[in-house]
Amino acid sequence: MKTSYVYIMTNTYRTTFYVGVTSDLKKRNIEHKSGIGSSFTKKYNLHDLIYFETFTAIQEAIAREKQLKNWHRDWKINLIKAHNPKMRTLTIN
């Protein structure tokens, strides 16, 4: 099975969040940074990857994405800070 990811992008000030799912996190991150990732991320300048989870089945990743999209903002921030306390931009190798 192919690895899938759920990820969260944000802007420089960490005020707006975007939750997405992909099978190629590195490629998707580059797309968001270049403004072709999605119209929402382009509109709000969401270029910083600050969180991601890895899944072995795309169905699990999609279910998790839907779950996170329904979360309150504070819940998302707490989740991010549990893994990335300073909410720094992550690099993908």
Backbone as a ProteinNet text record, in pm:
[ID]
protein_1_A
[PRIMARY]
MKTSYVYIMTNTYRTTFYVGVTSDLKKRNIEHKSGIGSSFTKKYNLHDLIYFETFTAIQEAIAREKQLKNWHRDWKINLIKAHNPKMRTLTIN
[TERTIARY]
83.7	0	88	36.8	108.5	86.2	189.9	179.9	96.8	11.1	-71.7	-48.2	-79	-53.9	-173.4	-195.8	-285	-192	-212.9	-120.3	-195.3	-126.7	-183.6	-84.8	-136.3	-60.2	-112.3	-25.8	-66.5	11.8	-20.3	49.3	159.3	228.7	339.8	296.9	177.5	130.3	52.2	37.6	-31.7	-176.7	-242	-380.6	-484.8	-446.4	-538.7	-477.6	-562	-513.4	-586.3	-514.2	-569.6	-533.1	-632.4	-610.6	-628.9	-530.2	-537.3	-488.3	-506.2	-460.4	-388.5	-282.5	-205	-130.6	-86.1	-1.6	143.9	170.8	306.9	323.7	363.5	370.2	471.6	585.9	688.5	638.1	579.8	526.7	414.4	325	210.7	257.6	358.7	414.4	471.5	542.7	597.9	485.5	378.9	264.6	203.6	184.8	128.6	221	349.6	445.3	448.6	423.5	425.8	289.8	188.4	57.3	-35.4	1.3	-87.4	-149.3	-129.7	-181.9	-332.7	-389.9	-534.9	-565.3	-685.4	-720.1	-726	-765.8	-773.2	-634.4	-538.6	-403.7	-338.4	-369	-314.8	-374.1	-504.9	-574.2	-523.8	-498.5	-458.8	-309.3	-230.3	-84.6	-43.5	-102.6	-72.7	39.6	162.8	280.1	361.6	327.8	408.7	345.2	415.2	371.7	412	314.3	347.7	307.7	237.8	194.7	160.4	190.6	142.7	137.9	52.3	39.5	54.9	108.9	132.7	36.6	-16.8	-110.3	-69.1	-103.8	-74.5	-190.4	-307.9	-425.8	-487.3	-514.8	-570.3	-706	-783.5	-914.2	-899.9	-795.7	-770.3	-732.2	-649.8	-606.9	-725.6	-812.3	-930	-1023	-1042.4	-1127.6	-1069.2	-937.9	-872.1	-880.8	-865.5	-878.3	-1017.4	-1119.3	-1256.5	-1276.5	-1217.2	-1227	-1162.2	-1039.8	-967.8	-1036	-1096.3	-1165.7	-1285.6	-1339.8	-1453.4	-1411	-1284	-1234.3	-1237.4	-1250.5	-1239.6	-1094.3	-1076	-942.3	-848.3	-895.4	-811.3	-768.4	-853.4	-817.7	-704.2	-713.9	-608.3	-476.1	-482.1	-360.6	-299.6	-380.8	-329.3	-265.4	-326	-270.2	-134.5	-127.8	-3	105.5	72.2	171.5	218	138.1	180.2	297.6	307	413.1	514.7	474	557	531.2	585	550.1	565.3	663.4	684.1	619.5	546.1	475.3	569.7	687.3	786.2	749.6	794.1	774.5	857	793.2	860.9	921.2	1032.2	1093.2	1074	1050.7	1029.2	1150.7	1213.1	1330.3	1290.6
-118.8	0	125	227.8	352.9	437.3	504.1	590.8	714.1	754	873.1	964.5	1091.8	1190.9	1282.3	1321.9	1432.1	1541.4	1662.9	1769.8	1899	1988.4	2120.2	2226.8	2318.4	2433.8	2558.1	2657.9	2783.5	2899	3019.6	3138.3	3179.4	3284.8	3331	3360.4	3415.7	3455	3346.3	3229.9	3114.2	3146.4	3225.1	3264.9	3185.2	3124.3	3047.3	2911	2807	2670.7	2602.9	2515.6	2435.5	2290.2	2203.1	2059.7	1991.6	1911.1	1842.5	1700	1625.4	1486.5	1467.5	1385.9	1362.3	1230.2	1180.8	1061.6	1098.8	1226.5	1274.9	1409	1402.4	1522	1623.5	1576.8	1668.4	1746.8	1676.1	1740.5	1838.1	1795.2	1880	2005.2	1992.4	2106.6	2208.1	2160	2247.5	2316.8	2242.8	2301.9	2415.9	2394.6	2500.6	2622.1	2599.1	2710.3	2789.9	2723.5	2792.4	2849.9	2830.5	2889.6	2806.5	2680.6	2596.4	2483	2485.2	2379.4	2379	2493.4	2508.8	2657.6	2693.5	2835.6	2893.7	2812.5	2859.9	2891.6	2800.5	2825.1	2941.9	2958.1	3071.3	3202.6	3205	3326.7	3375.9	3282.3	3319.7	3302	3282.1	3268	3161.7	3044.6	2933.9	2851.1	2886.3	2825.4	2740.5	2743	2675.5	2545.3	2435.4	2304.9	2296.4	2278	2274.3	2143.5	2056.2	1930.2	1830	1702	1596.7	1464	1375.8	1239.1	1145.6	1027.6	928.8	811.6	762.4	650.3	550.5	425.1	322.8	302.5	349.3	336.5	474.2	505.7	636.3	659.2	551.4	565.3	617.5	571.1	618.9	766.3	805.4	945.2	1036.9	992.9	1073.1	1086.6	979	983.9	1079.9	1075.6	1164.8	1310.2	1334.6	1470.2	1525.8	1446.3	1490.7	1519.9	1435.2	1456.1	1589.3	1612.2	1734.9	1859.8	1849.7	1965.8	2007	1914.1	1945	1991	1986	2028.6	2180.5	2224.3	2366.2	2410	2535.3	2592.5	2557.9	2574	2546.3	2400.1	2310.1	2168	2143	2206.7	2191.7	2247.6	2362.9	2423.8	2333.5	2275.9	2184.8	2061	2007.7	1892	1927	2039	2082.7	2102.6	2173.6	2204.2	2081.2	1976.8	1852.8	1789.4	1813.5	1755.8	1859.7	1983.3	2093.1	2214.3	2212.9	2314.2	2459.5	2489.1	2627.3	2657.7	2560.1	2571.9	2619.2	2559.7	2592.6	2524.7	2584.5	2525.4	2398.9	2291.3	2162.2	2150	2079	2053.5	1905.9	1877.7	1741.1	1703.1	1593.6	1547.4	1451.3
0	0	0	-61.2	-71.3	54.6	98.7	215.1	180.9	274.8	259.8	379.6	360.7	465.1	482.7	606.7	639	688.4	643	678.1	707.3	777	806.9	760.2	679.5	631.5	703.1	716.4	778.7	717.9	761.9	713.3	811.3	781.3	864.2	1007.6	1024.4	1157.6	1229.8	1165.1	1224.1	1260.3	1174.8	1202	1124.8	1013.7	931.4	904.5	907.5	887.4	772.4	704.1	596.6	623.1	623.9	642.9	508	469.3	341.1	351.9	242.9	235.4	102.3	103.8	-17.4	-7.1	-120.9	-121.5	-146.4	-174.2	-196.7	-125.1	0.1	84	32.4	-10.6	-60	-181.9	-277.7	-398.3	-363.2	-275.3	-237.7	-165.8	-82.1	-10.7	-110.3	-210.5	-314.1	-390.7	-420.9	-490.7	-410.1	-280.1	-195.7	-191.9	-179.5	-173.8	-304	-415.5	-544.7	-583.8	-499.3	-525.1	-611.2	-639.6	-719.7	-637.7	-506.5	-419.9	-410.6	-384.6	-378.5	-377.8	-417.9	-420.9	-279.4	-181.7	-43.6	10.5	-9.5	41.5	-31.8	-157.8	-233.3	-183.3	-164	-120.5	14.7	107	243.2	269.9	165	176.8	278	265.2	355.8	294.2	327.5	266.2	363	491.2	592.1	638.5	617	666.8	813.1	901.7	1044.6	1112.6	1039.5	1101	991.6	1018	929.3	1003.5	955.2	1005.5	886.4	911.9	807.7	823.8	710.2	709.2	601.3	622.7	522.2	425.3	461	374.6	350.9	225.9	190.6	257.6	276.8	341.4	484.5	554.5	691.2	689.8	593.8	582.8	553	463.4	428.9	548.8	622.5	742	845.8	862.7	958.5	913.2	784.6	730.9	761	736.3	763.2	911.1	995.7	1139.6	1178.7	1131.4	1166.6	1112.6	996.2	939.4	1024.4	1100.9	1188.1	1326.8	1354.8	1485.8	1499	1625	1655.8	1639.6	1616.8	1598	1713.2	1837	1954.9	1960.4	1919.2	1919.2	1820.3	1703.4	1603.2	1655.7	1717.7	1773.3	1879.4	1965.3	2068.4	2006.3	1903	1832.7	1771.9	1703.7	1640.7	1746.1	1852.5	1955.7	2032	2034.6	2100.4	2026	1895.7	1812.7	1765.6	1761.8	1710.9	1800	1924.2	2026.1	1982.2	1900.1	1857.8	1722.9	1670.9	1543.4	1432.7	1429.6	1326.9	1195.5	1086.8	954.8	943.3	899.8	885.8	746.2	737.5	607.6	574.8	448.3	401	315.9	351.9	276.3	166.5
[MASK]
+++++++++++++++++++++++++++++++++++++++++++++++++++++++++++++++++++++++++++++++++++++++++++++

